[in-house]
């Protein structure tokens, strides 16, 4: 099963916009539909984002495991998809490819 992780930091407009877009698509962080990790407080998260080649947040990662499994160096989870920045097109594509993350059938596309 796919999991969604949003790497973010405080006072990041694109991070907040991405989180709101996910919420409009029916995904709720409080319900556990996705996880938000603050890279300014988590050095492992910061290093992981850098290891993917990204230099700015937000970074959205779809993985086959949890965040803890993703950063586990002995048996890491696999990154299925990732991107950086506010990308409504990528959010729509992700939800089509991984329907278990949320239902987009009842919701309007993000413009």
HUPEMO-V666647 format. One line per field, one symbol per residue. psi: psi as a letter, one per 20 degrees, with the letter a starting at -180 (. if undefined). A space follows every 50 residues. Layout:
psi = ???
This chain:
psi = pqqppoparqloghghggghggghjjpphhijhrpppoiiiohggghggh hijqiqrqpppprjargghhioigmqrpohqqrqronhghgggghhhmhi hrpihiqqqp.
